[in-house]
Amino acid sequence: MFQLVNHGVEVSVMEDMMAEARQFHEQPTELKQGYYSRDVTQKARFISGYGALRRSSFNWVDTLLMTPAPSDAQDHLPIICRDSATIFIGRIRELGETLSQLLSLALGLTPSTNEFISTNLTTANLNYYPPCPEPEVAIAANPHFDTSTFTILLQDQVGGLQVFHEGAADWVDVPSLHGALVVNIGNMLQLLSNNKMKSAEHKVFANAIVPRQSVACFFMPPIDFSTMSTKMYGPIKELVSEKYPAVYREASLAALWGSLYPDLEGSLRNPVLARLRIAYDKEVV
């Protein structure tokens, strides 16, 4: 996880995105209800308490999940935030392409293979964390690893994002830097890079004073729900050798999302990738 500056996304574009996102979330409930849905194929949907149907505890957050259209036009988005989101998505897509090229270069990939590091923006989440009356017993976002290749995050100045530091064996704050974007590696890139780039575990803690906002943009291979359980991904062949054998078996997007291994939730750090390790078969009796 790292902070990105001099990234080419104008501060005014980021501020407009945050302002219109806040307008969406703070409008009357009845105006947001038309977007409320658990249908994952819906291109713009509003949910509250993310994870409530899959966990014993749920996140103290409201989210507008946006699936960007392939073209520049984003006519399916709520009109109250459509203009700023259209411009922001365009800028983030350009940045994602640059970042993808840099990550590929860092891995030593040739132009013929660097397309594996996806530049596809699959989802942009407008997150709104309301003030919590009992922050000591709530969590704004549960500890988790992103499924994405990488995630670009715009956060406000309130703070609350933390990343797990393995060296310190503790959670550390990710400071809010004006004009900066936060980037974290996801499980897909840890798999593709054969463990050379590590997925960052992170969470958000609740506060009782003011609302917090963020916009999380997830880059990963295009999502096709008809092949989610059959199309396989694994370590890039150029990154596997006799000296550096494959660490992971191939896996589908469904497996990477953890839907195949619900029994592992909470028992291992990054349980999805732990289950996919080739050594796992030998380690488990």
ChimeraX attribute file (.defattr): number of C-alpha atoms within 10 A of each C-alpha:
attribute: neighborCount
match mode: 1-to-1
recipient: residues
	/A:1	19
	/A:2	13
	/A:3	15
	/A:4	14
	/A:5	13
	/A:6	9
	/A:7	15
	/A:8	10
	/A:9	19
	/A:10	12
	/A:11	12
	/A:12	12
	/A:13	16
	/A:14	22
	/A:15	16
	/A:16	17
	/A:17	25
	/A:18	24
	/A:19	14
	/A:20	19
	/A:21	26
	/A:22	20
	/A:23	13
	/A:24	20
	/A:25	22
	/A:26	13
	/A:27	11
	/A:28	10
	/A:29	10
	/A:30	8
	/A:31	11
	/A:32	17
	/A:33	12
	/A:34	11
	/A:35	18
	/A:36	15
	/A:37	14
	/A:38	11
	/A:39	9
	/A:40	11
	/A:41	11
	/A:42	15
	/A:43	16
	/A:44	21
	/A:45	23
	/A:46	21
	/A:47	19
	/A:48	18
	/A:49	16
	/A:50	19
	/A:51	15
	/A:52	13
	/A:53	10
	/A:54	10
	/A:55	12
	/A:56	7
	/A:57	14
	/A:58	18
	/A:59	20
	/A:60	24
	/A:61	23
	/A:62	20
	/A:63	23
	/A:64	24
	/A:65	23
	/A:66	22
	/A:67	21
	/A:68	24
	/A:69	17
	/A:70	10
	/A:71	8
	/A:72	11
	/A:73	14
	/A:74	20
	/A:75	12
	/A:76	14
	/A:77	22
	/A:78	19
	/A:79	13
	/A:80	15
	/A:81	18
	/A:82	18
	/A:83	17
	/A:84	20
	/A:85	26
	/A:86	19
	/A:87	18
	/A:88	19
	/A:89	21
	/A:90	17
	/A:91	17
	/A:92	19
	/A:93	17
	/A:94	15
	/A:95	17
	/A:96	22
	/A:97	16
	/A:98	14
	/A:99	19
	/A:100	22
	/A:101	19
	/A:102	14
	/A:103	17
	/A:104	20
	/A:105	13
	/A:106	10
	/A:107	15
	/A:108	13
	/A:109	19
	/A:110	11
	/A:111	10
	/A:112	7
	/A:113	13
	/A:114	18
	/A:115	14
	/A:116	19
	/A:117	25
	/A:118	22
	/A:119	23
	/A:120	19
	/A:121	26
	/A:122	18
	/A:123	22
	/A:124	24
	/A:125	21
	/A:126	25
	/A:127	23
	/A:128	24
	/A:129	24
	/A:130	20
	/A:131	17
	/A:132	20
	/A:133	12
	/A:134	11
	/A:135	15
	/A:136	11
	/A:137	8
	/A:138	17
	/A:139	20
	/A:140	26
	/A:141	21
	/A:142	19
	/A:143	17
	/A:144	17
	/A:145	21
	/A:146	20
	/A:147	24
	/A:148	26
	/A:149	26
	/A:150	30
	/A:151	23
	/A:152	25
	/A:153	21
	/A:154	23
	/A:155	25
	/A:156	20
	/A:157	12
	/A:158	15
	/A:159	19
	/A:160	19
	/A:161	20
	/A:162	18
	/A:163	19
	/A:164	18
	/A:165	14
	/A:166	10
	/A:167	6
	/A:168	8
	/A:169	8
	/A:170	10
	/A:171	15
	/A:172	13
	/A:173	15
	/A:174	17
	/A:175	15
	/A:176	18
	/A:177	16
	/A:178	12
	/A:179	18
	/A:180	20
	/A:181	20
	/A:182	19
	/A:183	19
	/A:184	22
	/A:185	23
	/A:186	24
	/A:187	25
	/A:188	30
	/A:189	26
	/A:190	24
	/A:191	28
	/A:192	22
	/A:193	27
	/A:194	23
	/A:195	18
	/A:196	12
	/A:197	18
	/A:198	17
	/A:199	25
	/A:200	22
	/A:201	23
	/A:202	22
	/A:203	18
	/A:204	23
	/A:205	20
	/A:206	27
	/A:207	22
	/A:208	12
	/A:209	12
	/A:210	12
	/A:211	16
	/A:212	22
	/A:213	25
	/A:214	23
	/A:215	23
	/A:216	19
	/A:217	25
	/A:218	24
	/A:219	27
	/A:220	22
	/A:221	19
	/A:222	11
	/A:223	12
	/A:224	11
	/A:225	12
	/A:226	8
	/A:227	12
	/A:228	16
	/A:229	16
	/A:230	13
	/A:231	13
	/A:232	14
	/A:233	18
	/A:234	20
	/A:235	23
	/A:236	18
	/A:237	13
	/A:238	13
	/A:239	17
	/A:240	14
	/A:241	9
	/A:242	6
	/A:243	6
	/A:244	10
	/A:245	13
	/A:246	23
	/A:247	20
	/A:248	22
	/A:249	17
	/A:250	17
	/A:251	20
	/A:252	16
	/A:253	23
	/A:254	18
	/A:255	20
	/A:256	23
	/A:257	18
	/A:258	18
	/A:259	13
	/A:260	13
	/A:261	14
	/A:262	13
	/A:263	10
	/A:264	15
	/A:265	13
	/A:266	11
	/A:267	8
	/A:268	11
	/A:269	14
	/A:270	20
	/A:271	18
	/A:272	22
	/A:273	24
	/A:274	14
	/A:275	19
	/A:276	19
	/A:277	17
	/A:278	15
	/A:279	14
	/A:280	14
	/A:281	10
	/A:282	8
	/A:283	8
	/A:284	7
	/A:285	5
